[in-house]
Amino acid sequence: MKRSRYKIDPLQDCLRDEQAAQEFYKLVNGEYGSRTYHNDTVRNFGYFFEPRINSWIVFDNRARSFFVETCRTYKQAEELLIDGTELLAA
């Protein structure tokens, strides 16, 4: 059986840095911005560095349950997101 030479990136649609921060704060804002918020599950996960707490914030809303976690490194953040839609549900 031949293996595909194309590797699927599990973080292909993952938001990073400024884009992730903007999306995160839209989700946190909740009802206030719900009328202008576009319901796009593909782009509802990501990570960014928050200097006020000196940590990486990881969020995932792909399963419509808004999970948030903090990490010390971006590698830890990526590992959490690779698990898929059940990623932060522990």
VOBA-1610 file (N, C-alpha, C; in pm, whole numbers, padded with zeros to 5 digits, always signed):
BEGIN
Met+00084-00117+00000Met+00000+00000+00000Met+00088+00124+00000Lys+00058+00215-00088Lys+00138+00336-00101Lys+00093+00443-00002Arg+00188+00504+00063Arg+00158+00612+00157Arg+00151+00744+00081Ser+00062+00826+00124Ser+00049+00957+00061Ser+00171+01042+00095Arg+00219+01115+00000Arg+00335+01202+00026Arg+00293+01338+00080Tyr+00164+01358+00088Tyr+00112+01484+00141Tyr+00078+01466+00288Lys+00133+01550+00369Lys+00108+01543+00512Lys-00004+01641+00547Ile-00103+01594+00620Ile-00213+01680+00660Ile-00174+01752+00788Asp-00184+01883+00784Asp-00149+01965+00899Asp-00273+01981+00987Pro-00272+01924+01109Pro-00389+01934+01196Pro-00414+02078+01244Leu-00315+02164+01230Leu-00331+02303+01272Leu-00345+02397+01152Gln-00388+02345+01041Gln-00399+02423+00918Gln-00485+02548+00936Asp-00598+02534+01002Asp-00690+02647+01020Asp-00676+02715+01156Cys-00571+02681+01227Cys-00549+02736+01360Cys-00510+02884+01352Leu-00574+02963+01436Leu-00540+03104+01444Leu-00421+03122+01537Arg-00335+03215+01502Arg-00217+03241+01582Arg-00199+03391+01603Asp-00134+03423+01711Asp-00093+03560+01743Asp-00210+03658+01741Glu-00198+03766+01665Glu-00298+03873+01668Glu-00436+03827+01623Gln-00440+03745+01518Gln-00570+03692+01471Gln-00636+03609+01580Ala-00558+03527+01648Ala-00612+03443+01756Ala-00662+03529+01870Ala-00588+03632+01907Ala-00629+03719+02016Ala-00762+03789+01983Gln-00776+03837+01861Gln-00900+03903+01820Gln-01018+03808+01827Glu-00999+03686+01776Glu-01108+03587+01777Glu-01142+03547+01921Phe-01041+03527+02003Phe-01062+03491+02143Phe-01146+03596+02214Tyr-01110+03722+02199Tyr-01183+03827+02270Tyr-01324+03847+02213Lys-01345+03813+02086Lys-01482+03813+02032Lys-01566+03706+02101Leu-01508+03588+02117Leu-01579+03478+02181Leu-01604+03507+02329Val-01507+03565+02396Val-01522+03599+02537Val-01628+03706+02556Asn-01637+03794+02460Asn-01733+03905+02467Asn-01877+03854+02472Gly-01901+03736+02417Gly-02031+03670+02427Gly-02147+03742+02364Glu-02255+03756+02438Glu-02381+03809+02388Glu-02370+03949+02331Tyr-02286+04031+02388Tyr-02276+04170+02345Tyr-02248+04180+02195Gly-02155+04099+02144Gly-02121+04105+02003Gly-02183+03997+01919Ser-02280+03924+01972Ser-02333+03808+01901Ser-02404+03844+01771Arg-02459+03962+01760Arg-02532+03997+01637Arg-02440+04024+01520Thr-02317+04061+01548Thr-02222+04088+01440Thr-02122+03974+01423Tyr-02132+03872+01506Tyr-02035+03763+01503Tyr-02071+03661+01396His-01973+03623+01315His-01994+03522+01210His-01966+03384+01267Asn-02057+03293+01249Asn-02050+03160+01307Asn-01966+03068+01217Asp-01836+03066+01238Asp-01744+02988+01156Asp-01665+02893+01246Thr-01704+02766+01252Thr-01639+02672+01343Thr-01497+02637+01301Val-01465+02651+01175Val-01332+02613+01128Val-01224+02701+01191Arg-01250+02828+01206Arg-01149+02921+01256Arg-01167+02955+01404Asn-01238+02875+01477Asn-01266+02907+01617Asn-01171+02837+01714Phe-01045+02829+01679Phe-00947+02775+01771Phe-00811+02836+01741Gly-00730+02846+01844Gly-00599+02905+01824Gly-00526+02930+01954Tyr-00415+03002+01943Tyr-00336+03036+02060Tyr-00261+03165+02037Phe-00231+03234+02145Phe-00154+03358+02138Phe-00088+03384+02272Phe+00015+03468+02270Phe+00086+03501+02393Phe+00022+03624+02457Glu-00007+03613+02586Glu-00064+03726+02661Glu+00042+03773+02762Pro+00105+03888+02733Pro+00213+03935+02820Pro+00169+03972+02961Arg+00043+04009+02979Arg-00004+04046+03114Arg+00001+03929+03212Ile-00015+03808+03161Ile-00006+03691+03248Ile+00117+03605+03215Asn+00194+03651+03118Asn+00318+03584+03077Asn+00294+03436+03043Ser+00187+03411+02968Ser+00150+03274+02928Ser+00088+03275+02789Trp+00083+03157+02731Trp+00013+03137+02605Trp-00130+03098+02637Ile-00225+03164+02575Ile-00367+03131+02592Ile-00409+03044+02473Val-00467+02930+02505Val-00514+02835+02405Val-00665+02829+02417Phe-00736+02837+02304Phe-00882+02828+02308Phe-00933+02741+02194Asp-01047+02679+02217Asp-01108+02594+02115Asp-01259+02600+02130Asn-01325+02639+02022Asn-01470+02645+02020Asn-01526+02563+01904Arg-01446+02472+01851Arg-01490+02393+01735Arg-01608+02303+01769Ala-01617+02256+01892Ala-01727+02169+01932Ala-01839+02246+02000Arg-01834+02379+01989Arg-01934+02468+02048Arg-01934+02466+02201Ser-01821+02426+02257Ser-01799+02436+02401Ser-01668+02514+02414Phe-01675+02631+02463Phe-01560+02722+02463Phe-01460+02683+02572Phe-01356+02611+02531Phe-01252+02567+02623Phe-01133+02661+02617Val-01078+02693+02733Val-00963+02782+02742Val-00861+02720+02837Glu-00735+02730+02801Glu-00626+02678+02883Glu-00507+02772+02867Thr-00418+02772+02964Thr-00294+02850+02952Thr-00176+02753+02949Cys-00072+02793+02880Cys+00048+02711+02866Cys+00172+02799+02884Arg+00281+02734+02914Arg+00407+02807+02930Arg+00479+02829+02798Thr+00460+02737+02702Thr+00529+02749+02573Thr+00429+02733+02458Tyr+00468+02781+02342Tyr+00380+02767+02225Tyr+00373+02621+02181Lys+00476+02543+02207Lys+00474+02401+02172Lys+00367+02327+02252Gln+00354+02359+02379Gln+00249+02300+02462Gln+00111+02339+02408Ala+00099+02464+02366Ala-00027+02512+02309Ala-00063+02434+02183Glu+00034+02414+02096Glu+00008+02340+01972Glu-00030+02195+02002Glu+00037+02133+02099Glu+00005+01995+02134Glu-00139+01981+02182Leu-00186+02077+02259Leu-00325+02073+02305Leu-00423+02080+02188Leu-00392+02164+02090Leu-00483+02185+01978Leu-00482+02070+01877Ile-00376+01993+01871Ile-00367+01884+01774Ile-00466+01772+01806Asp-00508+01761+01932Asp-00598+01653+01973Asp-00734+01656+01905Gly-00775+01767+01850Gly-00902+01773+01780Gly-01011+01841+01860Thr-01136+01812+01825Thr-01247+01884+01885Thr-01267+01856+02033Glu-01215+01743+02082Glu-01230+01714+02224Glu-01106+01756+02302Leu-01023+01839+02242Leu-00892+01871+02293Leu-00881+01915+02439Leu-00958+02010+02482Leu-00939+02062+02616Leu-01042+02008+02714Ala-01126+01917+02668Ala-01227+01861+02757Ala-01164+01749+02840Ala-01130+01782+02961Ala-01066+01680+03044Ala-01140+01668+03177
//
